[in-house]
Amino acid sequence: MQELPDEETIFLNLSTESYFGLDRTATRMYRALVEGATIGEAYQRLLPQFEVEPDRLRQDLQSLVERLVAHGLVQFKA
């Protein structure tokens, strides 16, 4: 993972050689996920930061998590 100066982030999975990029918004979501203990905590942290309907934020955060997992870039403890 490498954060870029323009607040974007790139990931490279060396095992699969897959590349994945995050824009500013997704980078903020990723940081909240990393800093929080749960996805719910990340959601609560992000809610006041975005002018968006709560359900839309929840869906977007869940989608990001699913894409990161699908690309083998994050793992969650059960």
The first five atom37 places (N, CA, C, CB, O) and aatype in JSON, in Angstrom:
{
  "aatype": [12, 5, 6, 10, 14, 3, 6, 6, 16, 9, 13, 10, 2, 10, 15, 16, 6, 15, 18, 13, 7, 10, 3, 1, 16, 0, 16, 1, 12, 18, 1, 0, 10, 19, 6, 7, 0, 16, 9, 7, 6, 0, 18, 5, 1, 10, 10, 14, 5, 13, 6, 19, 6, 14, 3, 1, 10, 1, 5, 3, 10, 5, 15, 10, 19, 6, 1, 10, 19, 0, 8, 7, 10, 19, 5, 13, 11, 0],
  "atom_mask": [
    [1, 1, 1, 1, 1],
    [1, 1, 1, 1, 1],
    [1, 1, 1, 1, 1],
    [1, 1, 1, 1, 1],
    [1, 1, 1, 1, 1],
    [1, 1, 1, 1, 1],
    [1, 1, 1, 1, 1],
    [1, 1, 1, 1, 1],
    [1, 1, 1, 1, 1],
    [1, 1, 1, 1, 1],
    [1, 1, 1, 1, 1],
    [1, 1, 1, 1, 1],
    [1, 1, 1, 1, 1],
    [1, 1, 1, 1, 1],
    [1, 1, 1, 1, 1],
    [1, 1, 1, 1, 1],
    [1, 1, 1, 1, 1],
    [1, 1, 1, 1, 1],
    [1, 1, 1, 1, 1],
    [1, 1, 1, 1, 1],
    [1, 1, 1, 0, 1],
    [1, 1, 1, 1, 1],
    [1, 1, 1, 1, 1],
    [1, 1, 1, 1, 1],
    [1, 1, 1, 1, 1],
    [1, 1, 1, 1, 1],
    [1, 1, 1, 1, 1],
    [1, 1, 1, 1, 1],
    [1, 1, 1, 1, 1],
    [1, 1, 1, 1, 1],
    [1, 1, 1, 1, 1],
    [1, 1, 1, 1, 1],
    [1, 1, 1, 1, 1],
    [1, 1, 1, 1, 1],
    [1, 1, 1, 1, 1],
    [1, 1, 1, 0, 1],
    [1, 1, 1, 1, 1],
    [1, 1, 1, 1, 1],
    [1, 1, 1, 1, 1],
    [1, 1, 1, 0, 1],
    [1, 1, 1, 1, 1],
    [1, 1, 1, 1, 1],
    [1, 1, 1, 1, 1],
    [1, 1, 1, 1, 1],
    [1, 1, 1, 1, 1],
    [1, 1, 1, 1, 1],
    [1, 1, 1, 1, 1],
    [1, 1, 1, 1, 1],
    [1, 1, 1, 1, 1],
    [1, 1, 1, 1, 1],
    [1, 1, 1, 1, 1],
    [1, 1, 1, 1, 1],
    [1, 1, 1, 1, 1],
    [1, 1, 1, 1, 1],
    [1, 1, 1, 1, 1],
    [1, 1, 1, 1, 1],
    [1, 1, 1, 1, 1],
    [1, 1, 1, 1, 1],
    [1, 1, 1, 1, 1],
    [1, 1, 1, 1, 1],
    [1, 1, 1, 1, 1],
    [1, 1, 1, 1, 1],
    [1, 1, 1, 1, 1],
    [1, 1, 1, 1, 1],
    [1, 1, 1, 1, 1],
    [1, 1, 1, 1, 1],
    [1, 1, 1, 1, 1],
    [1, 1, 1, 1, 1],
    [1, 1, 1, 1, 1],
    [1, 1, 1, 1, 1],
    [1, 1, 1, 1, 1],
    [1, 1, 1, 0, 1],
    [1, 1, 1, 1, 1],
    [1, 1, 1, 1, 1],
    [1, 1, 1, 1, 1],
    [1, 1, 1, 1, 1],
    [1, 1, 1, 1, 1],
    [1, 1, 1, 1, 1]
  ],
  "atom_positions": [
    [[0.84, -1.17, 0.0], [0.0, 0.0, 0.0], [0.89, 1.23, 0.0], [-0.96, 0.0, 1.21], [1.91, 1.28, 0.69]],
    [[0.49, 2.23, -0.78], [1.21, 3.49, -0.81], [0.19, 4.62, -0.92], [2.22, 3.54, -1.99], [-0.64, 4.64, -1.82]],
    [[0.28, 5.57, 0.03], [-0.57, 6.75, -0.05], [0.16, 7.78, -0.9], [-0.91, 7.32, 1.37], [1.36, 8.01, -0.72]],
    [[-0.56, 8.4, -1.81], [0.01, 9.39, -2.72], [-0.25, 10.8, -2.19], [-0.58, 9.23, -4.14], [-1.15, 10.99, -1.38]],
    [[0.53, 11.77, -2.65], [0.38, 13.14, -2.16], [-1.01, 13.74, -2.36], [1.39, 14.02, -2.82], [-1.42, 14.62, -1.6]],
    [[-1.74, 13.3, -3.35], [-3.07, 13.86, -3.63], [-4.17, 13.14, -2.85], [-3.36, 13.78, -5.12], [-5.34, 13.18, -3.25]],
    [[-3.8, 12.49, -1.75], [-4.72, 11.79, -0.86], [-5.38, 10.58, -1.52], [-5.79, 12.72, -0.39], [-6.46, 10.16, -1.12]],
    [[-4.73, 10.04, -2.5], [-5.19, 8.79, -3.1], [-4.26, 7.68, -2.61], [-5.21, 8.87, -4.66], [-3.17, 7.94, -2.12]],
    [[-4.72, 6.45, -2.75], [-3.95, 5.31, -2.27], [-3.92, 4.24, -3.36], [-4.55, 4.74, -0.96], [-4.9, 4.03, -4.08]],
    [[-2.79, 3.58, -3.46], [-2.69, 2.43, -4.37], [-2.26, 1.21, -3.57], [-1.69, 2.72, -5.54], [-1.49, 1.31, -2.61]],
    [[-2.78, 0.07, -3.98], [-2.42, -1.21, -3.38], [-1.87, -2.09, -4.49], [-3.65, -1.87, -2.68], [-2.29, -2.01, -5.64]],
    [[-0.92, -2.92, -4.12], [-0.42, -3.94, -5.04], [-0.36, -5.24, -4.26], [0.98, -3.55, -5.64], [0.36, -5.35, -3.27]],
    [[-1.12, -6.22, -4.71], [-1.06, -7.55, -4.12], [0.04, -8.3, -4.85], [-2.44, -8.3, -4.22], [-0.12, -8.68, -6.0]],
    [[1.16, -8.51, -4.16], [2.31, -9.14, -4.8], [2.04, -10.59, -5.16], [3.51, -9.05, -3.9], [2.65, -11.11, -6.1]],
    [[1.17, -11.25, -4.43], [0.85, -12.66, -4.73], [0.11, -12.8, -6.05], [0.01, -13.25, -3.61], [0.4, -13.71, -6.83]],
    [[-0.84, -11.91, -6.28], [-1.66, -12.01, -7.49], [-1.26, -10.99, -8.55], [-3.12, -11.83, -7.14], [-1.76, -11.03, -9.68]],
    [[-0.36, -10.09, -8.18], [0.07, -9.0, -9.05], [-1.11, -8.12, -9.48], [0.78, -9.56, -10.27], [-1.1, -7.54, -10.57]],
    [[-2.12, -8.02, -8.6], [-3.25, -7.16, -8.92], [-3.03, -5.79, -8.29], [-4.57, -7.78, -8.43], [-2.5, -5.66, -7.19]],
    [[-3.46, -4.78, -9.02], [-3.31, -3.38, -8.64], [-4.69, -2.84, -8.33], [-2.6, -2.55, -9.75], [-5.65, -3.15, -9.03]],
    [[-4.79, -2.02, -7.29], [-6.07, -1.47, -6.9], [-5.85, -0.05, -6.41], [-6.75, -2.33, -5.81], [-4.99, 0.18, -5.57]],
    [[-6.62, 0.9, -6.92], [-6.46, 2.3, -6.53], [-7.7, 2.83, -5.83], [0.0, 0.0, 0.0], [-8.82, 2.45, -6.14]],
    [[-7.47, 3.73, -4.86], [-8.55, 4.38, -4.15], [-8.48, 5.88, -4.37], [-8.5, 4.05, -2.64], [-7.4, 6.47, -4.31]],
    [[-9.63, 6.5, -4.63], [-9.67, 7.96, -4.74], [-9.67, 8.56, -3.33], [-10.92, 8.43, -5.54], [-9.56, 7.82, -2.35]],
    [[-9.78, 9.87, -3.22], [-9.73, 10.54, -1.91], [-10.79, 10.02, -0.95], [-9.89, 12.03, -2.09], [-10.51, 9.75, 0.22]],
    [[-12.0, 9.89, -1.44], [-13.1, 9.45, -0.58], [-12.86, 8.03, -0.08], [-14.44, 9.53, -1.33], [-13.0, 7.77, 1.11]],
    [[-12.51, 7.14, -0.97], [-12.26, 5.75, -0.57], [-11.04, 5.66, 0.35], [-12.05, 4.87, -1.8], [-11.0, 4.81, 1.23]],
    [[-10.05, 6.53, 0.15], [-8.9, 6.55, 1.04], [-9.32, 6.93, 2.45], [-7.83, 7.52, 0.52], [-8.85, 6.34, 3.42]],
    [[-10.21, 7.92, 2.57], [-10.71, 8.31, 3.89], [-11.47, 7.15, 4.53], [-11.62, 9.55, 3.79], [-11.36, 6.91, 5.74]],
    [[-12.24, 6.43, 3.72], [-12.97, 5.28, 4.24], [-11.99, 4.2, 4.7], [-13.93, 4.72, 3.18], [-12.18, 3.6, 5.76]],
    [[-10.97, 3.95, 3.91], [-9.98, 2.94, 4.26], [-9.29, 3.31, 5.58], [-8.93, 2.79, 3.13], [-9.11, 2.45, 6.45]],
    [[-8.9, 4.56, 5.72], [-8.26, 4.99, 6.97], [-9.18, 4.76, 8.17], [-7.87, 6.49, 6.89], [-8.74, 4.29, 9.21]],
    [[-10.46, 5.08, 8.01], [-11.41, 4.87, 9.1], [-11.53, 3.39, 9.44], [-12.79, 5.44, 8.73], [-11.66, 3.02, 10.61]],
    [[-11.49, 2.53, 8.43], [-11.54, 1.09, 8.67], [-10.32, 0.61, 9.43], [-11.66, 0.34, 7.35], [-10.43, -0.2, 10.35]],
    [[-9.16, 1.11, 9.05], [-7.91, 0.7, 9.69], [-7.85, 1.21, 11.13], [-6.71, 1.21, 8.89], [-7.37, 0.51, 12.03]],
    [[-8.33, 2.42, 11.35], [-8.25, 3.04, 12.68], [-9.33, 2.54, 13.63], [-8.35, 4.54, 12.55], [-9.17, 2.63, 14.84]],
    [[-10.41, 2.02, 13.1], [-11.52, 1.55, 13.92], [-11.39, 0.08, 14.27], [0.0, 0.0, 0.0], [-10.67, -0.67, 13.61]],
    [[-12.11, -0.31, 15.31], [-12.1, -1.71, 15.72], [-13.07, -2.55, 14.89], [-12.45, -1.83, 17.19], [-12.9, -3.76, 14.76]],
    [[-14.09, -1.88, 14.34], [-15.11, -2.59, 13.56], [-15.52, -1.74, 12.37], [-16.34, -2.94, 14.45], [-15.21, -0.55, 12.3]],
    [[-16.22, -2.35, 11.44], [-16.76, -1.62, 10.3], [-17.79, -0.61, 10.8], [-17.39, -2.58, 9.26], [-17.88, 0.51, 10.28]],
    [[-18.57, -1.0, 11.8], [-19.56, -0.09, 12.38], [-18.92, 1.14, 13.0], [0.0, 0.0, 0.0], [-19.45, 2.25, 12.88]],
    [[-17.79, 0.95, 13.64], [-17.07, 2.08, 14.22], [-16.55, 3.01, 13.13], [-15.9, 1.6, 15.11], [-16.6, 4.23, 13.26]],
    [[-16.06, 2.43, 12.05], [-15.6, 3.24, 10.92], [-16.76, 4.04, 10.34], [-14.98, 2.34, 9.82], [-16.6, 5.23, 10.03]],
    [[-17.91, 3.41, 10.21], [-19.1, 4.09, 9.7], [-19.46, 5.28, 10.59], [-20.29, 3.11, 9.62], [-19.71, 6.37, 10.08]],
    [[-19.47, 5.08, 11.89], [-19.81, 6.16, 12.82], [-18.8, 7.3, 12.74], [-19.88, 5.62, 14.25], [-19.16, 8.47, 12.88]],
    [[-17.55, 6.97, 12.53], [-16.51, 7.98, 12.4], [-16.67, 8.78, 11.11], [-15.12, 7.32, 12.45], [-16.4, 9.98, 11.08]],
    [[-17.12, 8.12, 10.05], [-17.24, 8.77, 8.74], [-18.52, 9.58, 8.58], [-17.17, 7.73, 7.65], [-18.54, 10.56, 7.83]],
    [[-19.56, 9.19, 9.26], [-20.87, 9.81, 9.08], [-20.84, 11.34, 9.16], [-21.82, 9.27, 10.1], [-21.43, 11.99, 8.3]],
    [[-20.2, 11.94, 10.16], [-20.19, 13.42, 10.2], [-19.27, 14.06, 9.17], [-19.78, 13.87, 11.58], [-19.32, 15.28, 8.98]],
    [[-18.44, 13.28, 8.51], [-17.48, 13.83, 7.54], [-18.05, 14.01, 6.15], [-16.29, 12.94, 7.47], [-17.5, 14.76, 5.34]],
    [[-19.16, 13.34, 5.85], [-19.71, 13.36, 4.51], [-21.15, 13.88, 4.52], [-19.65, 11.96, 3.88], [-21.93, 13.55, 5.4]],
    [[-21.48, 14.68, 3.54], [-22.86, 15.13, 3.37], [-23.56, 14.16, 2.43], [-22.91, 16.6, 2.81], [-23.69, 14.4, 1.23]],
    [[-23.99, 13.06, 3.01], [-24.61, 11.99, 2.25], [-25.62, 11.29, 3.15], [-23.54, 10.98, 1.7], [-25.49, 11.3, 4.38]],
    [[-26.61, 10.68, 2.54], [-27.59, 9.91, 3.3], [-26.87, 8.77, 4.03], [-28.71, 9.36, 2.38], [-25.99, 8.13, 3.46]],
    [[-27.23, 8.52, 5.28], [-26.57, 7.46, 6.05], [-26.57, 6.1, 5.35], [-27.22, 7.33, 7.38], [-25.57, 5.38, 5.39]],
    [[-27.7, 5.74, 4.71], [-27.75, 4.45, 4.02], [-26.77, 4.4, 2.85], [-29.16, 4.18, 3.52], [-26.18, 3.35, 2.58]],
    [[-26.6, 5.51, 2.17], [-25.66, 5.56, 1.04], [-24.23, 5.36, 1.54], [-25.77, 6.91, 0.27], [-23.45, 4.62, 0.93]],
    [[-23.88, 6.01, 2.65], [-22.54, 5.83, 3.22], [-22.33, 4.39, 3.64], [-22.33, 6.77, 4.43], [-21.27, 3.81, 3.39]],
    [[-23.33, 3.8, 4.28], [-23.22, 2.41, 4.71], [-22.99, 1.48, 3.51], [-24.49, 1.97, 5.49], [-22.15, 0.59, 3.55]],
    [[-23.75, 1.7, 2.43], [-23.6, 0.88, 1.22], [-22.23, 1.07, 0.58], [-24.7, 1.23, 0.21], [-21.59, 0.1, 0.17]],
    [[-21.78, 2.33, 0.51], [-20.48, 2.6, -0.1], [-19.34, 2.0, 0.71], [-20.27, 4.11, -0.24], [-18.39, 1.46, 0.15]],
    [[-19.43, 2.08, 2.03], [-18.41, 1.49, 2.9], [-18.4, -0.02, 2.76], [-18.65, 1.9, 4.36], [-17.34, -0.64, 2.67]],
    [[-19.58, -0.62, 2.75], [-19.66, -2.07, 2.59], [-19.11, -2.51, 1.23], [-21.12, -2.54, 2.73], [-18.42, -3.52, 1.13]],
    [[-19.41, -1.74, 0.2], [-18.9, -2.05, -1.14], [-17.37, -1.98, -1.16], [-19.49, -1.08, -2.18], [-16.71, -2.84, -1.75]],
    [[-16.81, -0.97, -0.53], [-15.35, -0.85, -0.47], [-14.75, -2.06, 0.24], [-14.94, 0.45, 0.25], [-13.77, -2.63, -0.23]],
    [[-15.32, -2.44, 1.37], [-14.82, -3.59, 2.11], [-14.87, -4.84, 1.23], [-15.64, -3.81, 3.4], [-13.9, -5.6, 1.18]],
    [[-15.97, -5.05, 0.55], [-16.12, -6.23, -0.3], [-15.08, -6.24, -1.42], [-17.52, -6.29, -0.89], [-14.52, -7.29, -1.74]],
    [[-14.82, -5.08, -2.02], [-13.84, -5.01, -3.11], [-12.43, -5.25, -2.59], [-13.91, -3.64, -3.81], [-11.64, -5.94, -3.24]],
    [[-12.1, -4.7, -1.42], [-10.77, -4.92, -0.85], [-10.56, -6.39, -0.51], [-10.57, -4.07, 0.41], [-9.48, -6.94, -0.76]],
    [[-11.57, -7.03, 0.05], [-11.48, -8.45, 0.38], [-11.36, -9.28, -0.89], [-12.72, -8.9, 1.2], [-10.54, -10.19, -0.96]],
    [[-12.18, -8.97, -1.9], [-12.17, -9.72, -3.17], [-10.81, -9.65, -3.85], [-13.25, -9.19, -4.11], [-10.4, -10.61, -4.51]],
    [[-10.12, -8.54, -3.71], [-8.8, -8.39, -4.32], [-7.67, -8.91, -3.42], [-8.55, -6.93, -4.65], [-6.5, -8.8, -3.77]],
    [[-8.04, -9.46, -2.27], [-7.04, -10.02, -1.35], [-6.18, -8.96, -0.69], [0.0, 0.0, 0.0], [-5.04, -9.23, -0.32]],
    [[-6.72, -7.75, -0.53], [-5.93, -6.66, 0.01], [-6.14, -6.45, 1.51], [-6.26, -5.4, -0.72], [-5.31, -5.82, 2.17]],
    [[-7.23, -6.95, 2.05], [-7.47, -6.91, 3.49], [-8.09, -8.23, 3.93], [-8.39, -5.71, 3.88], [-8.7, -8.95, 3.14]],
    [[-7.92, -8.51, 5.2], [-8.55, -9.66, 5.82], [-9.13, -9.22, 7.14], [-7.55, -10.83, 6.01], [-8.55, -8.37, 7.82]],
    [[-10.26, -9.77, 7.5], [-10.9, -9.44, 8.75], [-10.88, -10.66, 9.65], [-12.34, -8.94, 8.53], [-11.04, -11.79, 9.21]],
    [[-10.68, -10.4, 10.92], [-10.7, -11.48, 11.92], [-12.14, -11.86, 12.19], [-9.97, -11.06, 13.24], [-13.02, -10.99, 12.25]],
    [[-12.37, -13.13, 12.35], [-13.73, -13.61, 12.65], [-14.07, -13.41, 14.1], [-13.88, -15.08, 12.28], [-15.17, -13.75, 14.53]]
  ]
}
